[in-house]
Amino acid sequence: QVQLVESGGGLVQPGGSLRLSCATSGIIFSTYAMGWYRQAPGNQRELVAAITSGGRTNYADSVKGRFTISRDAAKNTIYLQMNSLKFEDTAVYYCNAAPPVGPFDTWGQGTQVTVST
């Protein structure tokens, strides 16, 4: 079955950096669009960054210029490099895998990112 396993979250000070990873299994990785979403307490889950199977990317306005999404076909893994972190980036970050056909998205279990002094 499809599995997504996130890692790399943690506690970081404002202005710091983290890199999230999402290792996938059970999918033909090259055909899937992948994304990172986040959900802060009391808020709805929102798109942070996405990357198509062809490598095109898009970002939420709030993270443009600070976050970079990438994918490694050899490792069936996507990454989210987060720089210049702000308090408002604190959330649980979720990996998402969207197949080329059908509404059959898969979600990871989430990883907590906390930006605090």
Secondary structure per residue as TSV (DSSP state, phi and psi in degrees):
chain	resnum	aa	ss	phi	psi
A	1	Q	-	360.0	167.4
A	2	V	-	-74.5	132.4
A	3	Q	E	-134.7	137.3
A	4	L	E	-124.6	126.4
A	5	V	E	-124.8	111.8
A	6	E	E	-88.2	152.8
A	7	S	E	-155.4	166.9
A	8	G	-	105.1	-5.3
A	9	G	-	-71.1	172.7
A	10	G	E	162.5	-165.8
A	11	L	E	-101.8	131.1
A	12	V	E	-143.3	149.8
A	13	Q	-	-80.2	156.4
A	14	P	T	-55.2	138.1
A	15	G	T	90.1	-10.2
A	16	G	-	-82.5	-176.0
A	17	S	-	-131.9	151.4
A	18	L	E	-143.6	154.2
A	19	R	E	-124.6	119.6
A	20	L	E	-92.2	145.9
A	21	S	E	-124.1	149.3
A	22	C	E	-135.9	105.9
A	23	A	E	-89.7	131.4
A	24	T	E	-111.6	153.6
A	25	S	E	-150.2	154.4
A	26	G	S	83.1	9.2
A	27	I	S	-131.0	160.0
A	28	I	-	-85.7	91.0
A	29	F	G	-53.0	-39.5
A	30	S	G	-65.9	-16.5
A	31	T	G	-98.6	-7.9
A	32	Y	-	-95.8	138.8
A	33	A	E	-80.3	142.6
A	34	M	E	-126.6	153.4
A	35	G	E	-154.3	162.0
A	36	W	E	-115.8	131.5
A	37	Y	E	-122.5	164.1
A	38	R	E	-143.5	155.4
A	39	Q	E	-141.9	119.1
A	40	A	-	-95.4	156.3
A	41	P	T	-53.9	129.9
A	42	G	T	81.6	-2.4
A	43	N	S	-113.1	161.5
A	44	Q	-	-79.5	157.3
A	45	R	-	-67.2	136.3
A	46	E	E	-130.9	151.4
A	47	L	E	-71.9	133.1
A	48	V	E	-101.1	-51.9
A	49	A	E	-158.2	149.8
A	50	A	E	-140.5	154.3
A	51	I	E	-140.7	130.4
A	52	T	-	-78.6	173.0
A	53	S	T	-62.7	-25.9
A	54	G	T	-89.1	-3.2
A	55	G	-	98.3	2.6
A	56	R	-	-73.4	142.1
A	57	T	E	-121.2	154.9
A	58	N	E	-147.0	154.1
A	59	Y	E	-134.7	150.6
A	60	A	-	-64.9	145.0
A	61	D	G	-55.9	-34.3
A	62	S	G	-68.7	-16.2
A	63	V	G	-118.1	-3.2
A	64	K	T	-58.0	134.4
A	65	G	T	85.3	-11.5
A	66	R	T	-115.2	-34.8
A	67	F	E	-109.5	148.5
A	68	T	E	-135.7	125.9
A	69	I	E	-99.3	142.7
A	70	S	E	-149.1	164.5
A	71	R	E	-135.8	144.2
A	72	D	E	-120.9	105.3
A	73	A	T	-66.7	-30.7
A	74	A	T	-67.2	-27.9
A	75	K	T	-108.8	0.4
A	76	N	T	51.4	44.9
A	77	T	E	-136.7	143.9
A	78	I	E	-114.3	160.5
A	79	Y	E	-132.2	156.9
A	80	L	E	-133.0	106.6
A	81	Q	E	-85.8	120.7
A	82	M	E	-117.1	116.5
A	83	N	-	-116.6	163.8
A	84	S	S	49.2	49.3
A	85	L	-	-64.8	145.4
A	86	K	-	-119.8	161.7
A	87	F	G	-52.0	-41.6
A	88	E	G	-73.0	-3.1
A	89	D	G	-83.3	-5.9
A	90	T	-	-63.3	124.8
A	91	A	E	-178.7	171.4
A	92	V	E	-89.1	128.1
A	93	Y	E	-103.3	131.0
A	94	Y	E	-118.4	140.1
A	95	C	E	-91.5	142.7
A	96	N	E	-131.3	138.8
A	97	A	E	-122.9	123.7
A	98	A	E	-114.8	120.4
A	99	P	-	-71.4	164.6
A	100	P	S	-68.0	-23.6
A	101	V	S	-133.3	133.8
A	102	G	S	88.3	156.3
A	103	P	S	-87.1	59.7
A	104	F	-	-115.9	53.3
A	105	D	-	-66.4	151.8
A	106	T	E	-122.8	142.3
A	107	W	E	-117.7	147.5
A	108	G	-	-81.4	179.7
A	109	Q	-	-82.5	-14.2
A	110	G	-	95.8	150.6
A	111	T	E	-136.8	135.1
A	112	Q	E	-81.8	131.4
A	113	V	E	-118.7	122.7
A	114	T	E	-123.6	122.8
A	115	V	E	-106.9	113.8
A	116	S	-	-157.6	156.0
A	117	T	-	-90.2	360.0
